């Protein structure tokens, strides 16, 4: 039951990150842009660290080289899914912002559900891996939720509706966590072993494909150096979690 409540509490806390969008309304754009870049850098480092210091070693120990193959296929799967859900990302002149907003919500729902499954698998492996995974997911979700909130406002949603819809979508992480707990516990616990390299592939893809390119857009040496330092801090934080296990 401790594992169940850990999964439930962790996923609910991550869902509440959806309300971070309300703070955007009171922050100046320049300050917001500066902090988002640092959050993205920290998230990128934490995700990569979570994959290489926790998820991959754990899965390789159980599955051997098969874990590496599954990780690579997971990377390709995440790439394919992102291509499908962003196929109509305003590459046409008559792109409809409202339609893209709902596409974005659908994509986030699937992403959050998978995050919930990953968190469930991590806690059922060990509390330490669970905490490290929650931290990585949370750091990734903060800039993501700010971005999603901005997309909804840009598409014409009222502030209250944007916050409410964003929170409903965020709750899919809790649905994924509870689904993962019951599936892994009562049906086939060996599925956890397969999900860990899947999560590793997803973490590597999100960090390398989505987050690192955003960090590289910064051209000023001072800001780039600070982003690099924060990126390394994310890696270091993930590494230090190994000594808690």
C-alpha positions in Angstrom: 0.0 0.0 0.0 2.9 2.3 0.6 3.9 2.0 -3.1 0.3 2.7 -4.1 0.1 5.9 -2.1 3.5 7.0 -3.3 2.4 6.6 -6.9 -0.9 8.4 -6.2 0.6 11.3 -4.3 3.4 11.8 -6.7 1.2 11.8 -9.8 -1.3 14.2 -8.1 1.5 16.6 -7.3 2.7 16.5 -10.9 -0.8 17.1 -12.1 -1.0 20.2 -9.9 2.0 21.6 -11.8 -0.7 22.5 -14.5 -1.6 25.5 -12.3 1.9 26.9 -12.7 0.4 28.7 -15.7 -1.4 31.1 -13.4 2.0 32.6 -12.3 2.8 33.4 -15.9 0.1 36.1 -15.8 2.2 38.0 -13.2 5.7 37.5 -14.6 7.3 39.9 -17.0 8.2 38.2 -20.4 11.9 38.8 -20.1 12.1 37.2 -16.6 9.9 34.3 -17.7 12.1 33.6 -20.8 15.2 33.5 -18.7 13.8 31.1 -16.1 12.2 28.9 -18.7 15.6 28.4 -20.4 17.2 27.4 -17.0 14.3 25.0 -16.3 14.6 23.4 -19.7 18.4 23.0 -19.1 17.8 21.4 -15.7 15.1 19.2 -17.2 17.3 18.0 -20.0 20.1 17.1 -17.7 17.8 15.3 -15.2 16.1 13.3 -17.9 19.4 12.1 -19.4 20.7 11.4 -16.0 17.6 9.4 -15.1 18.0 7.4 -18.2 21.7 6.6 -18.0 22.2 6.4 -14.2 18.9 4.7 -13.2 16.6 3.3 -15.8 19.2 1.7 -18.2 21.4 0.1 -15.5 18.4 -1.3 -13.8 16.9 -2.8 -17.0 20.3 -4.1 -18.3 20.8 -5.9 -15.0 17.6 -7.7 -15.5 17.3 -8.1 -19.3 20.9 -7.8 -20.5 21.5 -6.4 -24.0 17.8 -6.8 -24.8 17.3 -3.6 -22.8 19.4 -1.6 -25.2 17.4 -2.8 -28.2 14.1 -1.9 -26.5 15.6 1.5 -25.6 16.5 2.2 -29.2 13.1 1.1 -30.4 11.5 3.3 -27.8 13.5 6.2 -29.0 12.2 5.5 -32.5 8.6 5.1 -31.2 8.7 8.5 -29.5 10.0 10.1 -32.6 7.2 8.6 -34.7 4.5 9.6 -32.2 5.8 13.1 -32.1 5.8 13.3 -35.9 2.2 12.1 -36.0 0.9 14.5 -33.4 2.7 17.5 -34.8 2.2 16.7 -38.4 -0.1 19.7 -38.8 2.0 22.1 -36.6 1.2 25.2 -38.7 3.2 24.1 -41.8 0.3 25.3 -43.9 -0.9 28.8 -44.5 -4.5 28.0 -43.4 -3.4 26.3 -40.1 -6.1 26.7 -37.5 -4.7 27.7 -34.0 -7.8 26.2 -32.2 -7.4 22.9 -33.9 -3.7 22.8 -33.0 -4.5 23.6 -29.4 -6.7 20.5 -29.2 -4.1 18.4 -31.0 -1.6 19.6 -28.4 -3.9 18.7 -25.6 -4.4 15.2 -27.0 -0.7 14.7 -27.4 0.0 15.9 -23.9 -2.7 13.5 -22.6 -0.9 10.5 -24.1 2.5 11.8 -22.9 1.2 12.3 -19.4 -0.4 8.9 -19.3 2.9 7.3 -20.3 4.7 9.4 -17.6 2.2 7.9 -15.1 3.1 4.4 -16.2 6.8 5.2 -15.9 6.4 6.6 -12.4 4.4 3.5 -11.4 7.1 1.2 -12.8 9.8 3.2 -11.1 8.2 3.1 -7.6 7.5 -0.6 -8.0 11.2 -1.2 -8.8 12.5 0.9 -5.8 11.5 4.0 -3.9 14.8 5.7 -4.8 14.2 5.2 -8.6 10.7 6.4 -8.1 11.7 9.6 -6.5 14.4 10.2 -9.2 11.8 9.6 -11.9 9.2 12.0 -10.3 11.9 14.7 -10.1 12.8 14.3 -13.7 9.2 14.3 -14.8 8.3 17.3 -12.7 11.2 19.4 -14.0 10.2 18.6 -17.5 6.5 19.4 -16.8 7.0 22.9 -15.5 8.3 24.5 -18.7 5.9 22.2 -20.7 2.8 23.4 -18.7 3.9 27.0 -19.1 4.2 26.4 -22.8 0.8 24.6 -23.1 -0.9 27.4 -21.1 0.5 29.9 -23.6 -0.7 27.8 -26.6 -4.2 27.7 -25.2 -4.3 31.5 -24.5 -2.9 32.1 -28.0 -5.7 29.9 -29.5 -8.4 32.0 -27.9 -9.1 30.2 -24.6 -10.1 32.3 -21.6 -7.6 32.2 -18.8 -10.0 30.2 -16.5 -10.8 27.7 -19.2 -7.2 27.3 -20.1 -6.2 26.5 -16.5 -9.1 24.1 -16.1 -8.5 22.2 -19.3 -4.8 22.0 -18.7 -5.4 20.5 -15.3 -7.8 17.9 -16.7 -5.1 16.9 -19.2 -2.5 16.8 -16.5 -4.7 14.4 -14.4 -4.0 11.7 -17.1 -0.6 11.3 -15.3 -2.5 10.0 -12.3 -4.7 7.8 -14.5 -1.5 6.3 -16.0 0.1 5.8 -12.5 -2.9 4.0 -11.1 -3.3 1.9 -14.3 0.3 1.0 -14.1 0.1 0.0 -10.5 -2.8 -2.4 -10.9 -1.6 -3.9 -14.2 1.9 -4.5 -12.9 0.8 -5.8 -9.5 -2.1 -8.0 -10.4 -1.5 -9.2 -14.0 2.1 -9.4 -15.1 4.8 -7.8 -13.0 7.4 -8.6 -15.6 6.0 -5.8 -17.7 7.9 -3.4 -15.4 11.1 -4.8 -16.7 10.1 -3.9 -20.3 8.7 -0.5 -19.4 12.0 0.8 -17.8 14.0 0.7 -21.1 10.9 2.1 -22.9 11.0 5.0 -20.4 14.8 5.4 -20.9 14.3 5.7 -24.6 11.6 8.3 -24.1 13.7 10.3 -21.6 16.7 10.3 -24.0 14.5 11.3 -27.0 12.7 14.2 -25.1 16.0 15.5 -23.8 18.0 15.2 -27.0 15.3 16.1 -29.5 13.1 18.6 -27.8 15.0 20.2 -24.9 18.7 20.4 -25.9 17.8 22.1 -29.3 16.0 24.8 -27.2 19.1 25.3 -25.1 21.3 25.6 -28.2 19.2 28.5 -29.5 20.8 30.8 -26.9 23.8 32.5 -28.5 25.0 34.8 -25.7 28.0 33.3 -24.0 27.0 34.2 -20.5 23.5 32.7 -20.7 24.8 29.7 -22.7 27.4 29.1 -20.0 24.8 29.3 -17.2 22.5 26.9 -19.1 25.4 24.5 -19.5 26.1 24.7 -15.8 22.4 24.0 -14.9 22.4 21.1 -17.4 25.4 19.6 -15.6 23.6 20.2 -12.3 20.7 18.1 -13.6 23.1 15.3 -14.5 24.8 15.6 -11.1 21.5 15.5 -9.2 20.5 12.3 -11.0 23.9 10.7 -10.3 23.7 11.5 -6.6 20.4 9.7 -6.3 22.4 6.5 -6.9 24.0 6.8 -3.5 20.5 6.9 -1.8 19.5 3.5 -3.3 
